[in-house]
Amino acid sequence: MIRRGLLSGLATTWTLGKIIFPITLFVTLLGYTPVLDWIANLIAPLMNLIGLPGEAAIPLVIGNVLNLFAGIGAILSLELTVKEVFILAIMLSFSHNLIVESAVATKVGIKVAPIIAVRIFLAFFSAFVINLVWSGGSEQAVYGLASTSATAVEATGWGAIIMVGLETAFWGVVQLAAIVIPLMLVVQIMRERGWLNVISKWLAPLTRLIGVDRNTSVTLASGLTIGLAYGAGVMIEAVKQDRVRKKDLYIVFIFLVACHAVVEDTVVFLVLGIPVWPLLLIRVVTALLLTIVISRIWTQLEKKNSDIYKKEAIYEH
């Protein structure tokens, strides 16, 4: 079991590393050209509304088109403040890997458009609020092993610049491996020991709180622990076997797009050197409030439509 978990971790690291390494290298090299300045000037007015410089759009685009790790790889090559990195982390935690995770949503049986709309709205709204209420975080962010601030300033000539890019990309993958391999080992143990089913029983109070049936607990458990992309197979099978209602499916997915892979997505942001507990708290509270409100509104609409149907039936009778 440990061997399978380690092999799974290595395979995942290899898959993700093939994305992070070239993107980190590319964006680092791009930083020594006028391209970033051109992009920054083009979209600076929009990004300034949420407290970010123009070049911060690059990790947002990369993270949403590819995945969270690719977005983090792009952040590692930029010199940002703690507040700017935290805002980017919040945005990417809500909205990332849209292509793959939206494909999961279609396989489970829900429409993609509302899920994507919710994720993008949460990303920009949360960024706007944080920028508005947080006055601190003006110090330079330190990325740990992947920090590039000092070496990037000293690099002169394309040979030195390329070496800086390779070094940054290398340490980014090393830190990725240090996070992903133990994580996948734990996931393998959870899967083979049947702990996922135990966790689903623990989630019964949560299913009641957000107004869905208990048969959604396996879908919730897999999404919370493994994530939408990694837990896709578990969720698709659970939906088929447990016969989850369409309403409950939408409510659960809205909860999960705001708060999924809570361990993995939280731990991986440690690479950026930002406080992760506030990040986790914001995700959990936002997911709970959003789904409770939507669930209550949906229930009221169902009740109203049912009453109208009954009145029409009585009238026709």
N, C-alpha and C positions, 0 to 999 in steps of 0.2 A: 504494500500500500504506500509506504514511504517512497519506494523507488518510482512508482507510478506518479506520485505527487511531484517528485523532483523533476521527472522527465516532462511532466505537464508544465511545470514552471519554466524549465529551460526552453521548451517549445514556444511558450507564450512570450518569453523574453526575446527569443529570436525573431518571432513575428513582429512584435512591437518595436524591437530594436532596429529592424529594417526600415521602420517609419521614422523613429526619433532621430537616428544618426544622420541620414541625409538631410532631413528638414532642419535640424540644428546647425549642421554645417552650412547649408544653403543660406539660412537667415543670417548667420554670423557673417558670412562673406558679403551678403547683401547690405549689411550695415556699413561697409566701407565704400559703398557706391552711393550715387545720388538718388537711387530708386526709393529708399525708405523715406527720405526727405520729401520726395515728390508725392508719395502716398499720404504721408502725414499732413502735408499742406492741403491736399485734396479733401480729406475727410475730417480734418481737425475741428471744424465747427460742430460736427455731429458728436465726435468723441469727447469734446470738451464738456458737453452737457452731462456726461456721466463721469467726469473727472479723469479722463484718460487722454494721453497724447495720441496723435494720429497713427503712429506706428503700432500701437496696441491693437489695431484692427487685424494685423497679420495673425497673431495667435488665435484670435476669435474666429477668423475665417477658417484657418487650418484645423482648429479644434472641432468646429462644427461639421466641416466637410469630411475630415478623417476621424480622429478620436481624441479623447482627453489627453493621452500621452503625447500625441503629436502637438497639441496646443501648448502643453507644458514645455516640450522641446523648443518651441518657438519663443516662449517667454524667457527661457534660459539665456538666450542670445541678446536680450534687450536690457538696457539699464533703466530700471524703474524704481519708484519709491515703494515702501511697504504698503501704503494705501492703494497705489495703483495695482500692485500685484494681487492684493486681497480682492479688489474689485474684479479683476480678471478671473481670479479663482472662483469667486461667487458666480460670475456669469457662465464660466465653463462648467461648473458643477451642475447648473440648471440646464444648459444647452450645449451638448457636445455629441459627436458621432451620430448626427441626425440621419444620415443615409442608412447606416446599418440598423440602428435602433428603430427607425421608422419602418424598415422592412420587417422587423420583428413584430411590430404592431399590426401590420397587415396580415401576417401569418396567424396571429392570434385571433384576428377577426374584427378589428376596429379600424375606423377611418384615420388616415394619417394627418390630414389637415388640422383638426382640432388639437391633436397632440403636439405637433410642431408649433402651432400658434401659442399654446400654453407655455411651452419651453422658452421660446424667444421672448414672450412677454415677461416671464419671470426673470429672465436674464437681465433685460434692460431696466425693468422696474426696480429690481433689487439694487442694481448698480447706481441708479439715480438716487434712491433713498440713502444708500450708504455714503455716497458722495455728499449728500445734503446734510446728514447728521454727524458724520465723523470728521472732526477737525484735526486729528492727529495723523500719524503714519507718514510724515514727510521725510523721514530718514531713508537713506539708500537701502534697498533690499539686498540681502546677502543670500546667495543661492547655495551655500555649502560647497561641496566638491565641484559643482558645476559653475561656480562663479567666474565670470569672464571680465569683470570690470577692470582689474589691474592689468591683465595681459593685453587686453584689447587696446588700451591707451598706448602701451609701449610698442606695439607691433608696427613695424615700418617695412614696406615692400611686400609684394604679393606672396613671397615664400613664407615670411613670418606670419602674415595674415592667415594663410591656409593652415599653418601649424596651429594657430589659435583656434580656428574653426574645428580642426580634427580633435584637438584636446578637449574642447568644450563638448563636442558630440560624444567622445569616448566616455567622459565622466558622467554624462547624462545617461548613457546606457548602463554603466556600472551601477549607478544609483537605482535605475529602473530594475535591474536584476536583483538588487538587495531587497527591494520591496516586493516584486512580483513572485519570485521563487518561493519564499516562505508563505505568501498568501495562497498560491495555488496548491501548496502542500496541505494547508489547512482546509481548503475547499475540497480536496480529494478525500481527506479523512472524514469530513462532514458528509460527503456524498456516500461513501462506502459504509460508514457506521450508522447511517439512517438518521443522523442528527437533524437533517433538514425537516423531517416529519415532526420531530420533537419541538423544533423552533416554531413550526406552524401551529402547534397547540398553544404555545406561549402567546401567539399573536391573536388569540381569540378576543381578548379585550380591545385590541386595536381594530379588528374588523367591526366590532359593535360600535366603537367610537365614530368611525367614518361611515357607518350606515350601510355595510355590505354583509352578505351572508358569510358564514364561517367556511364555506367551501372555497373561498378565495384565499385562504391562509397559505396554501402551498405556493401559489403565485406570488403572494406578498413576500413570503420567506425567501424564495429564490431570487426575487428582484432586489430585496434589501441586502442580502448577503453576497450574492454573486454578481448582480447587475443585470441590466436589460440584455446586453449582448451575450455575456457569458452564460446567463441563466435562461436564454431563449428556449432551448430544448426542454428544460424543466417546466417553464411556464406554458409552452404550447401543449405539452402532454397533460399538464394539470388542468388546463381549460377544457380539453376534450373529455377527460375522465370525470372531472368534478361537475361538469355541466353548469358552468358559471353563467349567470344571467348577463345580458348585454349591458344593462345599467351598471351592475357591479363590476363588470370588466372595465368599463370606461373609468369608473371611480378609482379602481385599483391602479390603472395605468397612469391616471393623472397624479395620484399619490407617488407612484414610482418614478415618474419623469422628474419630479421635484426632489425625490429622496430615494435613490437607489444605490446599491453597492456602497453602503455607508462606511464600511471598514476600508475597502480598497480606495475609494475616491477621497476619503479623508486622509488616510496615511500617505498617499502619493503626493499630496500637496505639501508634505513636510519638506520635500525637495526644494520648494520655493522659499523656505525660511519664514513662513507666515504663521500666525496663530491659527490652529485648525479647529479648536473647540468652538469658537464663535461661528466658524464656517459650518460645522455640523449642526449646531443649534439653530442657525438660520434656516438650513434646509429642512430640518425636522418640523420646526414650528410652521414654516410656510406650507409644507405638505399637509400637515394636519388641518390648519385653518382653511386652506383652499378646498380640500376634499370634503370637509365637514359642511362648508357653505354650499358647495355644488350638490352634495348628496341631499341636503335638506331642501334645496330649491327643486331638485329633480323629483323628490318624493312628493312635494306639494303639487307640482305640475301633474304628476301621475294621478294623485288623488282628485285634483280638479277635473282632469279629463275623464276619470272614472265616474265622477258625479254627473258630468254632462252627459256621458253615455247612458247612465241609468235613467236620467230625466227624459232623454230622447226615447229610450225604450218604453218608458211608462206612457209617454205622450202617444207613441205609435200604437201601443196596446189599447 
